[in-house]
Amino acid sequence: MLKARETLHTLEKLKKQLQKKYKTTDVQTADPLPSKDQQLIASIRDKTKKLNINNVTRTKAYLDFYLRHPEIEWAFLGHMVSRNGGWNMTDLKGEFLAKLLTEKEQMQFFSFLERGNWLIFQDIYPQFLLYEESLTRQQPHFSLLPHLNVSTFMEVVWPEFWKNENRTTLALAMIINEQSYLEKRVIQHPEYQNTVLNTIMFKLQDLLNMSHIIFPYHQKPNAINSLVGRTLNQFSSLPRRIGLGKQLYAILFSDPNRLKRIMNWAVATPHTGSRKDYWPHIFNNVKETLPGQLYIPQTKNCMLQKGSQHIYSPRLEYAWKNSNHAKAEAGDWFTSWSAIDYLEPITENINGEIKHDYCETIEKLEWTVFTKNVLFQRQQ
């Protein structure tokens, strides 16, 4: 009850601060910065750019930061979700989707995933570095956030965190910020609307329940890694994406013992982009099937049948080249008070059971590929 009361008090303070911010004409961004601050901004941008090369470098950067600052819980959530982003990218060149999509469609899907992954990092990581510098200098420097093109929303949230150290409120605010940041830049962007979000294959992905976010962890010594997570349908819905982020956060941080196991797995398992990282008993980053070979379904309940070949899941570095990105679109997403409502924490218990659905998806994909191959052979 006390924690709920503290959270409610924090939310009310944030609302008042945002109202005050909107009523004030902010001219700070037009004023020249002292040279020391200019150097700091330049350094932050340079460090962010060097780490924002591809999904693997971003994912590692999130984990490294979390290990330095475990109070910034979104950093670990971001790390685990970014791992899933990498797996989704390599799936496009893996055993199944490479057979279901044309090369053009694969590239369009990758561009969609990569742009979102890149945009989130270039928005959130400068915030992390500014917080880290504030700790070093022992005083907040969040007035510099506008110079890093960070939303007014976070410009108000960070000083409150500095004062009250409410980890949950900060994490939820970051979930809201990042998903809202993507809304016009990726989800509603005409290019991705036309090539990805409105395509038959994206709807097929939704139908097959392929939008799983999974968190592996060691349950028992020498046993197959356990999985928890959630599935997102209707990816184009902002409220659903924010809701999913809150659920994933609850799955990670509601159970300290499970959190420790997930974190131990993440630290011990470098992210490569291959699903072999968590289930080497099913996946391999080396292709075992021969070119043109008819794929026969070979898994049951996420176990390979005797004598079956592993499912191909390549490393990111072999699946995709690094991308050159256009500059992030300008503008502040925070134009509606309704975003504040999303800050309410989840109160219900979420166990995160996902293995059954995930295994079912693998089997659906196997049979989809098998059916397509059989029909294609009959037409020849």
ZIDAKA-V213659 format. One record per residue. N is the residue number from 1. RES is the residue in one letter. SS is DSSP state (@ for helix, = for strand, . for the rest). PHI is phi in whole degrees, -180 to 180 (NA if undefined). D_FIRST is the distance of its C-alpha to the first C-alpha in Angstrom with 2 decimals. Layout:
N:RES:SS:PHI:D_FIRST
N:RES:SS:PHI:D_FIRST
//
This chain:
1:M:.:NA:0.00
2:L:@:-65:3.81
3:K:@:-64:5.49
4:A:@:-64:5.14
5:R:@:-67:6.21
6:E:@:-64:8.69
7:T:@:-64:9.94
8:L:@:-61:10.60
9:H:@:-63:12.35
10:T:@:-63:14.27
11:L:@:-63:15.39
12:E:@:-65:16.66
13:K:@:-65:18.51
14:L:@:-63:20.05
15:K:@:-62:21.25
16:K:@:-65:22.90
17:Q:@:-64:24.47
18:L:@:-67:25.89
19:Q:@:-63:27.28
20:K:@:-64:28.89
21:K:@:-63:30.32
22:Y:@:-70:31.90
23:K:@:-81:33.52
24:T:.:-102:35.11
25:T:.:-76:38.25
26:D:.:-95:37.73
27:V:.:-112:41.09
28:Q:@:-62:39.99
29:T:@:-67:40.91
30:A:@:-87:44.46
31:D:.:-80:44.94
32:P:.:-67:46.56
33:L:.:-86:44.38
34:P:.:-59:45.50
35:S:@:-58:47.35
36:K:@:-63:44.73
37:D:@:-73:42.07
38:Q:@:-61:44.62
39:Q:@:-65:45.24
40:L:@:-64:41.54
41:I:@:-59:41.17
42:A:@:-63:44.35
43:S:@:-65:43.19
44:I:@:-63:39.85
45:R:@:-64:41.74
46:D:@:-67:44.29
47:K:@:-63:41.84
48:T:@:-64:39.95
49:K:@:-62:43.26
50:K:@:-67:44.44
51:L:@:-93:41.40
52:N:.:-95:41.28
53:I:.:-84:44.38
54:N:.:-158:43.13
55:N:@:-60:40.20
56:V:@:-67:40.84
57:T:@:-68:40.85
58:R:@:-65:37.69
59:T:@:-61:35.79
60:K:@:-65:36.86
61:A:@:-62:35.98
62:Y:@:-61:32.34
63:L:@:-66:32.09
64:D:@:-58:34.02
65:F:@:-68:31.71
66:Y:@:-62:28.55
67:L:@:-65:30.21
68:R:@:-80:30.85
69:H:.:-138:27.41
70:P:.:-65:24.70
71:E:.:-72:22.07
72:I:.:-94:23.49
73:E:.:-68:22.11
74:W:@:-60:23.89
75:A:@:-60:27.13
76:F:@:-77:26.74
77:L:@:-59:25.64
78:G:@:-61:28.68
79:H:@:-61:30.86
80:M:@:-69:30.13
81:V:@:-69:30.49
82:S:@:-67:33.64
83:R:@:-57:35.05
84:N:@:-62:34.78
85:G:@:-60:36.53
86:G:@:-65:39.35
87:W:@:-63:39.69
88:N:@:-64:39.96
89:M:@:-65:42.65
90:T:@:-75:44.73
91:D:@:-56:44.40
92:L:.:-64:46.68
93:K:.:-111:49.42
94:G:.:-88:48.50
95:E:.:-61:49.95
96:F:.:-102:48.87
97:L:@:-65:48.20
98:A:@:-63:51.37
99:K:@:-92:53.24
100:L:@:-102:51.41
101:L:.:-117:51.39
102:T:.:-73:54.29
103:E:@:-61:54.39
104:K:@:-64:53.75
105:E:@:-66:50.64
106:Q:@:-59:49.40
107:M:@:-65:49.88
108:Q:@:-66:48.11
109:F:@:-64:45.07
110:F:@:-61:45.07
111:S:@:-58:45.43
112:F:@:-62:42.41
113:L:@:-67:40.21
114:E:@:-66:41.68
115:R:@:-62:41.32
116:G:@:-63:37.62
117:N:@:-62:37.10
118:W:@:-67:39.23
119:L:@:-62:37.62
120:I:@:-60:34.05
121:F:@:-64:35.27
122:Q:@:-70:37.34
123:D:@:-93:34.40
124:I:@:-86:31.57
125:Y:@:-66:33.58
126:P:@:-59:34.90
127:Q:@:-64:31.34
128:F:@:-61:30.76
129:L:@:-68:34.01
130:L:@:-69:33.29
131:Y:@:-63:29.99
132:E:@:-62:31.96
133:E:@:-68:34.63
134:S:@:-63:32.15
135:L:@:-65:31.03
136:T:@:-62:34.72
137:R:@:-84:35.59
138:Q:.:60:32.47
139:Q:.:-161:31.87
140:P:.:-68:30.43
141:H:.:-124:33.09
142:F:@:-74:31.12
143:S:@:-66:33.62
144:L:@:-86:35.88
145:L:@:-56:33.82
146:P:@:-60:36.00
147:H:@:-74:39.03
148:L:@:-106:37.63
149:N:.:61:37.18
150:V:.:-89:33.40
151:S:.:-59:31.57
152:T:@:-55:30.40
153:F:@:-54:26.96
154:M:@:-75:26.73
155:E:@:-61:28.65
156:V:@:-91:25.66
157:V:@:-68:22.94
158:W:@:-61:24.62
159:P:@:-61:24.83
160:E:@:-66:21.13
161:F:@:-65:20.50
162:W:@:-58:23.13
163:K:@:-83:21.24
164:N:@:-105:17.57
165:E:.:54:18.24
166:N:.:-80:15.41
167:R:@:-63:17.09
168:T:@:-65:15.30
169:T:@:-61:16.05
170:L:@:-63:19.58
171:A:@:-63:20.16
172:L:@:-65:19.21
173:A:@:-63:21.37
174:M:@:-67:24.18
175:I:@:-60:24.06
176:I:@:-61:24.43
177:N:@:-62:27.08
178:E:@:-70:29.21
179:Q:@:-69:29.35
180:S:@:-70:30.09
181:Y:@:-62:32.65
182:L:@:-76:34.43
183:E:@:-53:34.56
184:K:@:-84:37.79
185:R:@:-78:39.19
186:V:@:-130:39.24
187:I:@:-62:37.83
188:Q:.:-96:39.67
189:H:.:-67:42.54
190:P:@:-53:45.81
191:E:@:-60:47.12
192:Y:@:-80:44.28
193:Q:@:-61:44.01
194:N:@:-78:47.69
195:T:@:-96:48.03
196:V:@:-125:44.79
197:L:@:-65:42.21
198:N:.:-103:44.86
199:T:.:-84:46.97
200:I:@:-62:47.55
201:M:@:-68:46.48
202:F:@:-67:43.03
203:K:@:-68:42.57
204:L:@:-64:43.98
205:Q:@:-60:41.40
206:D:@:-61:38.69
207:L:@:-63:40.51
208:L:.:-80:40.76
209:N:.:57:37.03
210:M:.:-85:38.06
211:S:.:-86:35.13
212:H:=:-89:33.20
213:I:=:-111:30.96
214:I:=:-120:31.04
215:F:=:-120:29.66
216:P:=:-79:32.03
217:Y:=:-164:31.34
218:H:.:-80:33.17
219:Q:.:-97:32.15
220:K:.:-137:35.16
221:P:.:-57:38.15
222:N:.:63:41.03
223:A:.:-101:39.19
224:I:.:-64:38.81
225:N:.:-59:35.73
226:S:=:-81:32.77
227:L:=:-130:31.25
228:V:=:-132:27.90
229:G:=:160:27.37
230:R:=:-146:27.55
231:T:=:-118:30.41
232:L:.:-113:30.81
233:N:.:-101:33.25
234:Q:.:55:34.18
235:F:.:-59:33.93
236:S:.:-76:35.16
237:S:.:-89:31.98
238:L:@:-61:29.77
239:P:@:-57:26.61
240:R:@:-69:27.27
241:R:@:-68:27.83
242:I:@:-64:24.63
243:G:@:-61:22.77
244:L:@:-63:24.63
245:G:@:-59:23.76
246:K:@:-67:20.01
247:Q:@:-66:20.60
248:L:@:-64:22.81
249:Y:@:-62:20.36
250:A:@:-65:17.77
251:I:@:-61:20.69
252:L:@:-70:21.63
253:F:@:-109:18.49
254:S:.:-85:16.20
255:D:.:-124:18.67
256:P:@:-58:19.92
257:N:@:-67:23.00
258:R:@:-68:24.07
259:L:@:-57:23.49
260:K:@:-62:25.82
261:R:@:-67:28.38
262:I:@:-65:28.41
263:M:@:-66:28.79
264:N:@:-61:31.52
265:W:@:-65:33.34
266:A:@:-63:33.14
267:V:@:-68:34.50
268:A:@:-83:37.21
269:T:.:-124:38.24
270:P:.:-58:39.67
271:H:.:-77:39.24
272:T:.:-114:42.63
273:G:.:97:41.81
274:S:.:-88:43.31
275:R:@:-71:41.33
276:K:@:-62:43.29
277:D:@:-54:40.67
278:Y:.:-112:38.34
279:W:.:-133:40.71
280:P:.:-68:44.23
281:H:.:-74:45.15
282:I:.:-116:45.32
283:F:=:-105:45.75
284:N:=:-140:48.37
285:N:.:-86:49.01
286:V:.:-113:52.73
287:K:.:-74:54.14
288:E:.:-100:55.77
289:T:.:-80:57.09
290:L:.:-84:60.46
291:P:.:-57:61.03
292:G:.:81:61.82
293:Q:.:-70:60.83
294:L:.:-66:59.40
295:Y:.:-81:55.76
296:I:.:-107:55.15
297:P:.:-53:51.59
298:Q:.:-139:50.86
299:T:=:-118:47.22
300:K:=:-148:45.44
301:N:.:55:41.76
302:C:.:61:41.82
303:M:=:-132:44.71
304:L:=:-72:48.20
305:Q:.:-70:51.00
306:K:.:-57:53.65
307:G:.:83:55.95
308:S:.:-81:53.92
309:Q:.:-88:53.54
310:H:.:-69:50.27
311:I:=:-77:48.62
312:Y:=:-74:49.50
313:S:.:-142:46.65
314:P:.:-73:48.12
315:R:.:-69:46.75
316:L:@:-61:45.84
317:E:@:-63:48.68
318:Y:@:-96:51.22
319:A:@:-88:49.75
320:W:.:-140:49.39
321:K:.:-80:50.85
322:N:.:-64:48.79
323:S:.:-101:48.38
324:N:.:-100:49.40
325:H:.:-101:46.82
326:A:.:-72:47.47
327:K:.:-56:45.49
328:A:.:-61:42.02
329:E:.:-64:42.19
330:A:.:-77:41.24
331:G:.:119:38.74
332:D:.:-101:35.07
333:W:.:-70:33.13
334:F:.:-79:30.54
335:T:.:-128:32.12
336:S:.:-138:29.46
337:W:@:-69:26.13
338:S:@:-62:24.94
339:A:@:-61:24.19
340:I:@:-63:21.10
341:D:@:-61:19.54
342:Y:@:-70:19.75
343:L:@:-74:17.23
344:E:.:-64:14.33
345:P:.:-71:13.19
346:I:.:-75:14.07
347:T:.:-105:11.59
348:E:.:-77:14.46
349:N:.:-79:16.14
350:I:.:-121:19.45
351:N:.:-81:21.98
352:G:.:79:24.54
353:E:=:-59:27.57
354:I:.:-143:30.51
355:K:@:-58:33.56
356:H:@:-60:35.12
357:D:@:-64:35.01
358:Y:@:-67:36.26
359:C:@:-64:39.11
360:E:@:-64:40.01
361:T:@:-64:40.27
362:I:@:-59:42.67
363:E:@:-66:44.79
364:K:@:-62:44.85
365:L:@:-65:46.03
366:E:@:-59:48.69
367:W:@:-72:50.07
368:T:@:-65:49.98
369:V:@:-65:52.06
370:F:@:-61:54.33
371:T:@:-63:54.95
372:K:@:-62:55.71
373:N:@:-64:58.18
374:V:@:-65:59.92
375:L:@:-63:60.30
376:F:@:-65:61.59
377:Q:@:-66:64.16
378:R:@:-68:65.36
379:Q:@:-77:65.95
380:Q:.:-79:68.15
//
